[in-house]
Amino acid sequence: IEAGTIYGAWGALITVFGLFTGTIIDKLGVAKCLRIGFILSFITRVMLFTCTSKHVLLFCTLVSLPLANCLGIPVLTIGLRRYTNNENRGFAFGLFYVVMNVGALIAGPLVDVLTRYYNNNGDSEEGSVNDAGEYEDDATTTIDAAWTMTSNRGIILSGVIANFVAVFVAFTVREIKVDSNAHVPSAIASGADLDDDSIVDDDSLMSDSPKSKTNKTVSTFQPIQGDTLKILSETIKTPNFRRFLLVVLLTLNVRMIFRHLDGTLPKYMIREFGENTPKGAVYSINPALIIIMVPIITAATSSVDPLVMIHYGTYVSALSVFFLVLSTSLWACILFVITLSIGEAIWSPRLYDYTTTVAPEGREGTYMALSSAPLFLAKLPVGLISGVLLQRYCPEHLEEGEERHSKTMWLIIGLMSISSPLLITFFWSYISGGERGAGHSNPATRISNGERVMRDDDDMYFQNEDDDDS
């Protein structure tokens, strides 16, 4: 339960820090925030790799690492919005999601290899050194020990190396934006460096000068300044944000499946199938399928509204849990991960797309920060819930005559998860923007009803701020 609580607190604190850094991201811009975030993350990972104190470990896990994390993925998604146009944005977010899963694919087999190595060679006769770098003797007391290499430290070391490279890459990022309605020049699409003539400011784009009439789609981006409280107040009052916040709330339970994939499933597999069960290999099915399927699905459905993809994809993800309700077997675990991955490939990358495109330009960080408030309420208890469910229905040690009831545990998780798509269906007419005028339904609603509607703007299923709040 303690480990689950710390895991849940880590996720919740990312959300808390994100809540307070949202307006800072908008003010500083993408480039500066990425540099700050990656530098802080690098320092923290080095501390985690070298520390032998539980207090230092907790400080890194619950303070500096969450702060660095909230300046990582959220800022990258904002950058993706500004560096893409309407035509290629959906595919770009899919590719971004694939890249994230490459690391997860590598991590799975790595965890198995390191775990087996240290389980076979790292034990001593009188005690052992745990993954926090502390010595545990036969009396179950824990004292600080000299530094020693463990499986977790090996995994952290790989993160240190990747983070070191990321710091240098962050210093190459420029504060620019791409015209959402224009095609991206081949030089930009290929990642080539842009010279000064390739970037124009906003004034020249709006002028009648010869320079503005050429195919210039890239301009410098100036972060919008303003009072923090005023920014927050104006954002909360918009109908767009309230619909967006409802979508975030409705997807909470299905998003928590991924926490159970990371935290609950490995312990369940060890307790049901033994210490050497291939939990890492089963976990790596998820990123492997994501890498293969996401580019295909996002390319094929780039014209479909992201909210529609979220609606259908969450049903697939939520139903995946019920394989573990029907059977306690390794094959049930594999089918769970496969089905979950298919659903994830359908909707999860488009959630990034939806989040950034619904926010006004320059206020993406504020939208993400405010929308993270309900995530805080979910992430904190999910670790505790995982620990309680495992202890009650799938305990590590059984007394004589006791049995595990793992199917009941997964039934509880499954019922919580399926509530998300069901509630999205119930509130669909509101979150999709309803109807705009007599006899004309909203494009997102029409797509959900089976019509093929091309996506032609970023605000296709939301009222403008000047419209009446319905």
N, C-alpha and C positions, 0 to 999 in steps of 0.2 A: 504494500500500500504506500509506503514511504517513497519508493522509486516512482510509482505511478503519479503520486502527488507532485513530486519535483518535475516530472515530465510534463504534467498538465500546467504547472506554474510557469515553466519555460515558455510554452506556447502562449499562455495568457499574457505574459509580460511582453512578448513581442507585440501583441495587440495594444497593450497599455502604452508602451513607448511610441508605437505608431500613431496612437490617438493624439499625442502631444507633438509629434514631429511632422504631422501632415502639412500644416501651414508653413513650417520651416522649409520643407521640400519645395513648396510653391514659390517661396521667396528666394531661396538659394539657387534653384534650378537643378536639372538632372546631373550635369557634369560635376559640380562641386559636391553634391550629396553622395554620388558614387565614390568619389575619392575618399571622403571622410568615412563612409561606411566600410569600404574594403580595407582601409588602413587600420581602423579599430578592430575589424574582424581578424585581421592578420595577427595583431598584437595579442588578442584574446586567445586565439588558437595556439600560439606559441606558449602562452601561460598555461593553458590546459595540458599541453604536451609535457611541460617541464615540472608542473606542480606536484607536490607530495602531501599537501595539506587539504583536508576536506573543506576548510573555510575558503581557501582560494578557489577550489573547484566550484563551490556554491556561488561565490561572487561572480566568477566567469559565466556560469550557467544561467544565473538569474539576474544579472545586471548588464555586464558589458556585451555578452553575446546577443541577447535579445535586442539591445540598442543597435548593434551593428546589423542584425538581421532586418530590422525595420527600415534600414537605409539601403537594403539590397534589392530583393525581388520587387517590392513595390515601385522603387525608382526605375528599375529596368523596364517594367511594364509601361510606365509613363513615357520613357524614352522611345519604346516601340511605337507608341501612338504617334509621337511627333516625327518619327523617322519613316513613317509609312503613309500610304494614301488609302482611300476607300477600297480600291481595287485589290490591293495585296495585303491589307491589314489582317484579315482572318488567317491567311496562310502564314503570315509572319508570326502571329501569336502561336500557331500550331508548331512552327519550327522552334520557337523559343521553348515551348513545352517539351519538345523532343530533346533539346540540348540539356535541359534540367534532368531528364530521365536517363541520359547517358551515364551520369554520375551514379545514379541509383542502380543501374544495371551492373556497373563495375563493383559497387559496394557489396552486393549480395554474395557472389562467390568469394570475395575477399574476406567477408565476415566468417564464412564457413571455414576457409583455409586457416585463418588466424585462430579461430576458436578451437579447431581440432589440434593445431600445433601446440597451443598453450595448455590445453586440457591434458595432452599426452606428455608434455615436457616441462610444464611450469609448476608442478606441485612439489612441495617439500614434505618431509615426513612429519614435522612438528607444526606446520602451519603453512599459510600461503599468503601471497601478496595479491590483493584485489585490484580491480581496474582503476581504482582511484589512487593507486600507489600507496595503499596502507596495508599494514601487516595484520592478519587475523590469526590469533592463536586458537588452541583447542578450547579455551574458556570463552570464546566468542567475543573477546575484547578487541578493540581496534586502536592501534597506536600508529603515529606517523612512522614511516620507514624510509630508508634510502631509496632514491629513484631507481626504478627497474622497468624494463620494457614489458609491456603487456599487449594483448590483442587490441584493446581499445586505443592505446597510445599509437599503435601502428596505423589504425584508421585515422586518428587525428592528424598524424604526420602527413598522410596523403592530402588532407585538407589544408594543412599549412603550405604545402608545395603549390597546390592549386590557387590558394589565396594570394601567395606571393606573385604569381603570374597575373592574377586579376588586378592587383594594385597597379601594375605597369599599364595594363590595358585601360584601366579607368582614366589614366592621364592622357589618353588619346581621344577620349570622348569630347565632342564639341557641342556647344549649346545652339542647336539649329532646329528647324522644323521643316517638314515637307508639306506642300500644298495638298490638302486632302482630296481635291477634285482633279488633280493633275497626275499624269504618268511620271514615274520616277525615272530620271535619266539613267542610261546604262552605266555611267561612271559611278553613280551612287549605289545602284543595285549590286554592282560588283565589289563594292567596298573600297573603291579607289579614293585616294586623298583628293579633297576639293581645294582648288586654288581660289584666290580672292575673287576672280571673275565669275566663279561658279556659284557664289553665295551673294545674294542681294538682300538688302534690308526691306522691311515692310513698306516703307514709303515709296521705294522705287518700284515695288510690285504693283502699287496702286496708281502710279503716275503714268503719263503718256509718253515717257521717254523711250527712245529706241531700245534701250537695254531691257526695259520691262516688257517689251513686245516679243522678245526672244523666248525660247522655251526654258524659262527659269522657274524651277519648282522648289528650290531650297532657299530659305531665308534665315537670317539670324533670329534667335528667339530671346526675347527679353522677359525674364520672370516678372509677373505682375506683383507690384508691391501693394501693401494695404494693412490696415489695422487688423490684428488677429481676431479679436472678438467680432468685429464687423464682418469679416470674411465668413466666420462660422455662422453668425446670425443670418446673413443673406443666403447662405447655402441651405440651411435647415428650412427656410421658408419656401423654397422652390418646390413645385409639385413633382418635378423630375426626381429630385433627391428622395422624396418620400416613397415614390414607387421603387426606386433603386434600393432603398433601405429595406423595404418589404421583401424584395427578392433575396437580399442577403439573409434576412431572418428565416425565410422559408427554406433556404438551402442548408441551414446550419446542421441539421441532423444527418443528412446524407454526406456532408463534408466530413463529419466525424468518423465515417467508416475508415478513412485513411489514417486517422489516429489509431484506430483499432488494428488496422493492417500493420502499422509500425510497432505498436506496443502490446496489444493483446494477443494477436495471432502467434508470434514467436514463442511466448510463454506457454500458450495453449498447446502448441505442437511439441514442445519439450516435455511437458507434463503428460501428454497423452501418448506420445510415440517414442520418447527417449531422448537422452542428451545429444546424441549424434544425428538426430533427424535433420534432413537437409533444408532447414528453415530459410537459409540464405538463398538457396537455389529456387525454392518456391517463391520467395519474395521477388527474385529477379525476373520472374515471368512478367510481372507488372511493367517495369520499365522497358523490357524487351518488346512487349506488345505495343506499348505507347510509341516507341521509336518507329515501329513499322506502320502502325495504323493511323497515327495522328496526321502525318503529311497527306495520306490518301484521303482521309475523311474531311480534313479542312479544305483541301483543294476541290473536292467534289461538292462541298456544301458551302463554299465561300459566299454564294449569293443568298443563302438562307439566313434569316435573322438569327442572331446569337441567342436570343431569348427562347426561340423555338427549339434550338438544339439543347439548351439547358433543360427545357421542359421534358423532352423525350429521354435524354441521356440519364437524368436522375432516376427514372424508373428502372433502367437497366442496372445501374449501380446499386440501388437499394435492394433489388431482388436477388443480387448475388449472395447476400448473407445467408439466404435460406438453404443453400447447399449444405452449410454446416449445421443447420437445424435438422436436416434429413439424415445426415450420416456423419459419424465420427471416424474419418478415415483420411489418409493422405490424399486420395483422389478428390475428396470433397474440398480439401484445402486448395488443390490445384484448380478445380472448377470455380471456386469462389474468386480466386485471384484473376482467372481468365475473364470471367463475366464482369467483375468489377473494372477490369482494365478496358474492356470494350465500352462500357458506359462512360468511364473516365475520358476515353478518347473522343467520345461524342460531345460531351458537355464541358469538361473542365477547362480546356484551352479557350473555349468561347466565353467562359465566365470572365477571363482576363480581358478579352475583347469587349465584352459588354460593359465591364466596370470602367474602362478608360474612355470608351466612346460616348457614354451617357454623361460624362462629366464635362463641364465647360473647359475650353482650353485655358491652361494656366491655373486651374483649380483642381486638377486630378488628385494631387496629394491630399487636399482637404476632404474630397469625397471619400478617398480610401481611409483616411483617418476616422471620419465620422462613422463610416460603415463598419469599422473594426470594433466599435463599442459592443454590439451584440456578440461578436466573435469571442470577446473577453468572457462573457457570461457562459459560453459553451466550452471554451478550451480549458478553463480552470477545472471544472468538475469532471471532464472526460477522463483525465488521468486517474482521478480518484475512483470514478465509476468502474474503470477497467480493473483497478486493483481490488475493489470490493467484489466485483463479479467473479474474478479469478479465484479469490479466496473462498467465496461461498460455493461456487459451482464447479470450479476446477482447481482445487487446492494442490499445492506442491506435494505435501505428505498426507497419506491416508491412514487413518486409524483402522484397526482390524474390523472388518465388516462394512466399512464405508465405501461408497462409490462416488465417482465424479458424475456430475449432471451438466456436461458441457453444452449439450443441445439446448437446454433451458437458457443458458447464458447467451448463446447466439440468437435464440428466439427473442429475447429482450432487446438485444442490439438491432435485430432485423426489424422489429416493430417500431422502434424509434426511428430507424432510417427510412422506412417506407412512408412515414408521415410527411416527409419533405415533398416528394412528387405529388402526393395526393392533395396537399395544401396548395401547391402551385396550380394544379388543375382547378381547384375551388376558387382561387382568386384570379384566375387567368384574365377575365374581362377587365379587371382593374390594372394589373401590372403590365398588360400589353397595351394599355392606353385607351381601351374601349373603342368606340366608334367616333369618327370625325365627320359629323354631318349626316343628314338623313340619307339612308340607303347606301352609305359607303363605309364599309368596315375597315378597320385598321389593318395594314399589311401583315403584322405579326399574327393577328387573329386569323386572317385569310390563309396564311401559310399553314397554321396549325390545323385548319379545316381541310387541308389537302390541296389548296390552290398554289400555283407556282408564281411567286411575286419576286421580281428582282429588287435587291437592296440598292437604293439610290441615294441615301443620305444617312448620316450618323444619328439623326434624331427622328427616325421614321415612325417610332411608336410611342413617342412622348409628346405631350403638349408643350408648346413654347411657354416660356416663363410669363408671357403676357396673357396667355389664355386663362380662362377661368379654371379654378381648381375643382375638378369633379371627382 
